[in-house]
Amino acid sequence: MFDDASPVGAYGFRLDPAVFGRRYLHEAGPGWPALDVRVGTEPPARDGWREAFSGDGWAVHVDRGARGVSWSGAELPDPDGLVHPMLALAVCAATLERGGDCLHAGGVLTPDGVVAVLGSSGGGKTSTMAWLALRAGLDIFTDDHLNVRDGVAHAGPRCLDLRPDAAVHLDLARHARQVRRSCRHRYPLPVPRRLSAPVVRTVILEWGPEVTATPVPPRERLGHIATHRTAQPVDGNLTVPLALAALPMIRLARPQNFGCMPEVERVLVGG
């Protein structure tokens, strides 16, 4: 699909560098399917396309077979917005079409697999992963979008988008680029040791007076997974959420400071 001798991609899909550039993408694996992502003001007019989901002034359509995805809206994303968050929506549409699923979640690569990191808005998810990358040297698998299909998770773009205050606290502002209308600082990440790996457990980040790790009962896990899905498929396919809900899950509370992070690292990595 792409005339490119050095293919690149993310989330386990081969992507067009003419659209997404190369800076934050990975060297594509030989088995990665090509995904033709189109961006424009009008949705596809041809047969064989369906709307996957939509938001305020935009829509994502996917073609039959998940070979192509179209993002359409009156206001087009800037180049930085294409890499994130638009790409996450595009690959989510293709992943759902292929029987997979996606979570609004981060991911940390550990020796035994990927730890999915969930958190509410403002819950410190990305700043936690930035600390783990910068101070602990851990592999950040994905910042904000966990893509699971064919039984494994697939690594996202090699960057973290931090809020300005977190970038200052971590002394990353001078090493990052301002993106998304200066609302985020984009910090580049090294390539993780593995670009696909199974999810082995889930951690839900919360604020609290001290670091505590509380197991989530099995009956409550599916609700947490479902709440953090990127989109709700029309057909209600729960194959991936049920598989993730069968894995260990803990609530990890911690104070709103970075002094507790070594203990957070031990809990998150050790399970």
N, C-alpha and C positions, 0 to 999 in steps of 0.2 A: 504493500500500500504506500509506503514511504520510500522514496529513492534516497537511501541513506546508508553509507557503508559502515557507520558507527551508530547503531540504533540505541536510543535512550528511552526511558520510561519511568513509571512509578505505579505503585499499587498493583504490580504484576501485569501491567498493560504496556505495550510498546506505543509510544506517542510521537507526534510530529514535532521535531525541534523547531520547525518554522513557526509553530504556534506557541509552544511553551518554553523555548530556549533550551539550554543545556545546564545552566548553572546549578540548579537544584535537583536535576533528575539523575537517575542511576543508569549505568550501562545495562541495557536490556538483556535479559536472559534469552537463550535460544528458543525456549518454548512459550514466551510471552505472546499472547494474541495481540494483534494490531488493533487499536481503537482510533477511529477517525472522529475527532472532536471538531465540530463546526460551531462558530460563534457568529451571531448576526442579530439583526433586529426583527426578523420574521421567522416563524417556525417552518419546518419542512412542509412543502405543499404536495409531496408525492405520497402514494399509497405505501403501506408497510411500516409507517412510523406511528408511534403512540406516545401520548404524554405520560411521562413517568411521575413527575410531580411539578409543582409550581409554587411561586411565592408572590410577593408584592411587586408586580411589574415584570416578572420573568417566568420562564418555563423551560423545562428540560424534557426533550423528546428522545426516544431510543428507537432504533430500527429493529425489525424482526431479525433475531440472530445475534443482536448486541455487537454488531461490527461498527456501528456508527452511533454517535450521540450528538444532539444539537442543543445548544444553549441559546435562547433568544430573549431579548429584552430591549426596551427603549433606550436604556443607558448601558453601553457596553463596558465590560470590565477593563481596567487598565492592565498592562502586561504583568504587573505584580499580582493583581487580583486573579489572573488566569491560573497561576500556579497554586494559589490558595486565596479564597475558598472555592473558586469555580470548578477547578479540576476535581475536587472531592465530590461535588454534585454529579459531574459527568460520569465518573467511574462508578459512583453508586448506582446510577441508572443502569449501566451495563452489567454491573455485578448482580443486581436484582434480577435482571433478565436471564442471567446465567445460573440462577438458583442460589446465589450467595446472599450475603447481607452485610450491612455496614452500621457501625456505631459512631456516635459523636464521642470519641474517646482517644486518649493517647495510648502509646504502647512503649514499653521498655523491654529490650531484649536481654534475657538472662541466659545462663548456660543451659537451662532446661526448656526454654521457650519464651514466648511473649507474655508479659504481664499487662493485661488491659487496665488502663487507668481512667476511671470515671470521675466526674466532678461537676457540680453545678457551675453556672456562669459566675465568675468571680471567686471560684473556689481554689484558685492557685494551682490548677492542673499543669498548665504550660510552664509556669515559673518553677514548679517542683521538678519537672523533667529537665528544664534548663540547668538547674543546680546539679542534678544527677549527671548530666553530660559534662558540665564544666568542672565541677569540683570532685565528682566521684569517678569520672571517666567511663560511665556506662554508655552503652549503645542505645540511642533513642531510635525506636523503630518507626514511630509516626507521631506527629504532634497532635492532631485534632480529628483524625478520621481513621478509624480502624476498619480495614477492608478484609473480609473473610469469605473465601470461596474455595471450593475443592478441598475442604478440610484444613486449610492453613490460612494464616494472615499474611498480608503482603505489605512490604515497607512503603511508606509514603515519601514525599519529597524530602530532600536533605536540608530542612530548615525548620526553625521555630519562630512563631510570630508572638512576641511578647508585648504586654502592655508597657507603656513608657515608664511607669513607676517601678515595675519589676526589672526592667532593663537597667535602670539606674542603680537599684539595690544590688544587682549582680555584677555591676561594672561592665555591662555588655553594650551600652549605648554607643560607645565609640567603635565597637567592632560590628555593629549591625547597620542595616539600611532601614530608613523610615519608609513604610509601605502602607497601603490601604488608607490613603489620605492622611498620612502621618499619625494614624491611630495605633499603629503597631510598629515594633522594631523587629526586623527579620534577621535572625542570627543563623549563619550557615552551620551545618552539622557534618561530621565525618560520615562516611559510608558505613552502615552497620555490618557486622561480620556475616550476617545472613540476611537475605532479602525476602525470604519466606520462611515461616516457622509456625508451629502450632501455638495456639493460645493455651496457657497452662493454668491460669487463675486470673481473678479480677480483683482489683482494689478500688474501693470507693473512697475518695478523699473528702474529708469534712474538717471543719474547724473545731477546736476544743482547747481546754486549758492545759492539757498535757498529751503526750503521745500515747494513744491506746489503739490496740488492734482487736476488733471484735468480730468473730465469725458471723456471717449472715446465714440464717437458717435456710435449708433448701427450698422451703415453700415460698420464700420471699425473693429468691434470686431472679426468677423469670421476670417479675415486675420491674426490677432494677434494669435488667437488660433491655426490656421493651421500652422503657422510658427514654433510654439513650440511643434508640435506633435513629439513624439519619433520616429515614423515611419509613412510612408504614405501607408495605406493599398491598396492592388492591386484593391480591389473592390470599393474603394472610398467611403466607408461608413462614412457619416458625421453626424450620429445620435448624438453622444456625443459632437463633436465640435459645432453643431447647438444649442444644449441644453446649453452649456457653454456660447456661444455667446449671448444668450438671457438674461444672468445675468448681473448685474451692473459690469462695468469695469472702472478703473481709472488709469491714469499715475501718478506715485508718484516720483517726482524728489526730490533729496536731495543732500547736499554737501558730499564730500568724507571724512567725519570724523564722529566719533561716538558721537560727542556733540549734533547732531541733532536727535539722536535716540528716545528720549522720545516723540518728536513731530511725528516722523515716526510711532511709536507705536500707538499713538492716531488715526492717519489717517488710518492705516492698520486695526486696530481692530474695529474702529468705522464706517468705510465705508464712 
